[in-house]
Amino acid sequence: MKLPSLGFGLGLRKEHYNAIIETSPEVDWFEILTENYLVDGGKPLHFLDQICEKYPVVMHGVSMSLGSHDPLDMDYLAQVKALAKRTDAKWVSDHMCFTGVDGTNAHDLLPLPYTEEAIKHVSNKIKQAQDFLDRQILVENASTYVTYKQSHMSEWEFTTAVAEESDSLILLDVNNIYVSAYNHGFDPLEYLDGIPAERVQQHHIAGHSQYDGYIIDTHDHEVVDGVWDLYAEAIKRYGEVSVMIERDDNIPELSELLAELQIARDVFATNYAGARNV
Amino acid sequence: MSDLYRLQKNMMAWLTEKNEAIVKPDIVDTGEVNKVSVEQRLAVYGNAYGYRLIDALSDNYPAVHTLMGDDDFYEMTYAYMAAHPSSHFSLRYFGHKLEEFLSEYEKSEKGLPIYTEMARFEWSLRNAFDAKNTKPLTLESLQEIPVERWGELKFQFHPSVSRVDLEWNTPQLWAAIDEGADPIAPEKLEHPYAWLLWRKELLNYYRSLDIDEAYSLDAAIQGSDFSSLCEGVCEWIDEEHAPARVAGFLSQWINDELLVEIKLD
């Protein structure tokens, strides 16, 4: 069941620990990168504990490898469950991808073929993860750069089928839709139209890098106008959804990200009001 | 083999073996979209795989990276990732076999013993950084033990504590690199020096040890009691002064927050 929106958040990055603790910025919630805190002790957990006392936190991981032929790593999931308890995480998310196979980890979000076999496989693994974690999880659409010949449906049809089959929620990354739409030549609005609003629990908004003929989802730049426009379209379709700025590299001062978060608030205010007045 | 499994094996073969031919037949040629070829699309994943692991290794071994320089560090990392592909869920542990790998790499044209020793030093620092938080022992806890029972005392150390013997001026090199100071030359010492690395509260520390303190620390970590430590240090000082010498070490270890528990049999 979809949870109430947490509002406007930021990805928690170590560069901002002190600023957050000292200035208590106006951020509704923080998303933590799960793996950074699956350690025994020291600085990461020291700062995380302090931030959890002030802000709601959600967890975003990269290691469930929900699409991999390999079974779930139950040791990893046990650590995720313990961290979720420690942080009182409002929810836990990961990606629609595989990160490796036969025990080797590529540490990348590798694409899946959009097939019936993959729907069944990913859904079963999501169900196992949800049963173990004792909660619904959110699964995020990853940026992709190749299309497999085996695929016989669109990404949004696949994403929706998995969410329905596994009764999971969706972390809809607006930037990733923008990136993949450009790279594969599909209409991003058709993507948004194909996703069931009742399963969209969270949005990511991020920057990317434009190359000659393709875009890479680098999360190291400010958000571009085209992504803000697509976020406006998402608001019209899904309404109030927790949204955050996701910056992973070339980390700027916290004030710059707070300014971007204000843009998100403004875009929401304009388009949510507009949607309700229709 | 399922189609999904076969496809995943093919994609991983591309990343880890750079064998494009295996996975290429599975990829749609969408050359009409932005004129980007299958090769360019696969390269996005192929390049990211290498860059990500290079970043992870550099993050844990910044001084090894600096000593080698970019080109040699990248070349070494590609060889390392081929020999030890990541199997842990976290990139934090990708470099856990680097010292062992560099030890073999010394036999190659590009390898040097200082790289191996620096890797040992930096991995100990890395482990200290996020070792488990454990409440340190206080001097008062030690003073509560009747003196006549001190001989039976055994010691539990903080999880961040590690001991290394170094043949080079590795800590000095590391400090110069860490501080961005003018580079200093690697120098092999006349004999190995004993070093201790640990974390106190949130900060990492390291210091060199006299030979009798190094002996005492190693023996205590391995479970020897106070009286055994006193007997052992008699190799370097007279028996009469041994208890005071070891008691001095204990006091320093408590001050450094190396100890978390003392036990009596």
Interface residues (C-beta under 8 A of the other chain):
Chain A: E35 L38 V39 D40 G41 G42 K43 P44 L45 H46 S63 G67 S68 H69 D73 Y76 F98 G100 V101 D102 G103 T104 N105 A106 H107 D108 L110 L112 P113 T115 E117 A118 H121 Y145 V146 T147 Y148 K149 Q150 S151 Y182 N183 H184 G185 G213 Y214 I216
Chain B: S2 D3 L4 Y5 L7 Q8 K9 M11 M12 L15 T16 P25 D26 I27 V28 T30 E32 V33 N34 K35 V36 V38 Q40 R41 L42 V44 Y45 A48 Y49 R52 L53 A56 P85 S86 S87 H88 F89 S90 L91 R92 F94 F129 D130 A131 K132 N133 T134 P159 R199 L202
